[in-house]
Amino acid sequence: MLEHRLLIVTKKRPHIMEHILKAWLVDNSITTDNKEDKILLSETVGNVTLSDIYRLMRAEDTGLREEAIRSATSQPWMYIAGSEDAATRAGNGSCTPGRNYVLNGRMLKIAGSDPSVGITLTSQSGSLIKLTADMIAVNNPSQLIILLPADLTVGTYELRVTTQYAGGGKALKTPRSVSKLITVGGDEPENPSE
């Protein structure tokens, strides 16, 4: 177990808040194939609340408005945890044109009225293909199943999911995106974020 002391110090206030954070170093559940990627799983976190942090950051005068701090700390994370070519069952980023492709993750549901919302494929040459709504077979927060265009040529593509979905019936004002490299034929893509 690792034990760290978390010190929150402010320049404008002479006091120091001290809290002890005890945590275990464990495998990252998002990057299951990389056993060197570790995260801290906390055992105890004391009694620091987000309100304490907001109050201290206001006192520190970071230049950020409280709304920006609250927004950054409250936004649910969006990510692609894995994918699978429905034709071959390959989970290495390879795909088959004209067949279904499965994306698993979090906050992936396509929703919102911004023109950028949707799923795009960008080739290495910069050619952009935006999938139409009828090419999205399953549209859930944790899973998307899409039909890939039958005319995709051999190469690597950036598959980008853009949405205003925020959960709980709410929509984000500004869309957010997550992307993954996929390959038609040839070698599997290198996805540095996975």
Stockholm file with secondary structure:
# STOCKHOLM 1.0

chainA/1-194         MLEHRLLIVTKKRPHIMEHILKAWLVDNSITTDNKEDKILLSETVGNVTLSDIYRLMRAEDTGLREEAIRSATSQPWMYIAGSEDAATRAGNGSCTPGRNYVLNGRMLKIAGSDPSVGITLTSQSGSLIKLTADMIAVNNPSQLIILLPADLTVGTYELRVTTQYAGGGKALKTPRSVSKLITVGGDEPENPSE
#=GR chainA/1-194 SS CEEEEEEEECSSSSCEEEEEEEEEEEECSSCTTCTTCEEEEEEECTTCCHHHHHHHHHHHTCSCCHHHHHHHHHSCCCEEEEEEETTTCCCSSEECTTSEEEEEEESCCCCCSSTTCEEEEEETTCCEEECCGGGEEEECSSEEEEECCTTCCSEEEEEEEEEEECSTTCEEEEEEEEEEEEEESSSCCCCTTC
#=GC SS_cons         CEEEEEEEECSSSSCEEEEEEEEEEEECSSCTTCTTCEEEEEEECTTCCHHHHHHHHHHHTCSCCHHHHHHHHHSCCCEEEEEEETTTCCCSSEECTTSEEEEEEESCCCCCSSTTCEEEEEETTCCEEECCGGGEEEECSSEEEEECCTTCCSEEEEEEEEEEECSTTCEEEEEEEEEEEEEESSSCCCCTTC
//
